[in-house]
């Protein structure tokens, strides 16, 4: 053995091995000094990391329930660097962005706004979704705590709800700083669903606007209407109906053949609208494409589907040994069904009110059927089988000219799917135009260049699709109205509109 190996000592104990004979103690993550936290009514809750619109609507929804809640600013490159500086090594990209975003916000309160660390720690609480899982999602809370401690905010509180338990979080949750009651989740989900619907409409309209920025202006006005409805406890349906006037005022030219690009992949990386995916959606629009975003309701429906699957499996295992009917599982099944119906009903009511007619919530059983030949349904890390199913569905049902799967650097489930299984899918469906692309936080030039290459092919397909159609002599004005959303075999918006008209 070399001299250098021989002299290695445990760094934290400097060679002291006396702990070997000590009685083991349970490790607890508690601050070194006792902290006096402010009572519930003086506490400020923080969260964020959804789309820009959804963060604001969630803020309004929770404040309408007398929860003092602030949505954090959109995570940016500085958040990522802060996350890397204070986080563990080898985390996935969304962890760095979201953890770093919280630390950055607190540092700003301390360094720019003059709050003392003690004040921040006693007054603020961060809300996040927690859960167990085969990916790093199960370690988020530990990561938050580690980074906060190392950044000087030891004892900062994080409160979490289990993402897979839906609106009924169970009795095992002790006295919480925030009550995760069914009405909390119903209000939260309403704001997320409305955000999804307005976002989908925005992505359908913006690429065709005649006046730059007019769609975003209308969307901002819609956001204000919905925010006011939440805060003043007015009808959300009425607010959405009023949004129709604002959206109809945006002048569009929808007969431009543009490539339709489905953006999917890991939930956060595909959904975020900022540096977390190099502003992918806006980049695609600037390059002349129309995006199909992945709404958060997809992830919600996947969680409900997974809960139902777990229940089915538990019932099969129990059926051999059970001597009586397990009423708790009957109750759980009813609650899952009620949750599923409530999400679908709210989505379709709100979508109708604002005028989104051609969008259907993904059918999870159908997607499971499509994906199961390629990816086991029992593996629910990341998006599970959904990435595979979305790609196959988009090819078979002609949903997009290009499908981009955004996979964050360090993401285990998404890398396994995109690098492994999707290559089998694309060999069986050679007509698929598929790009799996990694977001590392650094390396935008490489990212954009690969997207541009795949987009070139997609643009050609959109153009050819449009040019092969017979054009009517007269095109009615209604084709430029966002409310006109025909359904047919064509992929591109312009081609769909032309094909819907009598020759
Ligand atoms: S799915 Fe991937 S990116 Fe998302 S939390 Fe899990 S490991 Fe991280």
Boltz pocket constraint, residues with backbone or C-beta under 6 A from the ligand:
constraints:
  - pocket:
      binder: B
      contacts: [[A, 92], [A, 93], [A, 94], [A, 95], [A, 135], [A, 136], [A, 137], [A, 266], [A, 267], [A, 268], [A, 381], [A, 382], [A, 383], [A, 408], [A, 410], [A, 411], [A, 412], [A, 413], [A, 414]]
      max_distance: 6.0
